[in-house]
Amino acid sequence: MSDNTNKVDPAVMDCIVCPLTRSKLKQEGNFLVSEVGGLKYPVVNGIPAMLADEAELPEGFATLDEFKIAFKDQIVE
């Protein structure tokens, strides 16, 4: 369920990317989801929490390290 208080300003959306893959993000409810890999970053009071360690992992990954191994060619460090 989407909450308007968690809607990220479109100007902000134009400026931010996934901190790991540098891919674009799209808002899905209370999360920003990276186009590459599908990491889900929570949005709290309209502010995205863009910390990879706090992102919700996509299905099939138990740890962030597993995700990093699978997407090592797309991760910018």
Buried (B, 14 or more C-beta within 10 A) or exposed (E): EEEEEBEBEEEEBEEBBBBBBEBBBEBEEBBBBBEBBBBBBBBEEEEBEBEBEEBEBBEEBEEBEEBBEBBEEBBEE
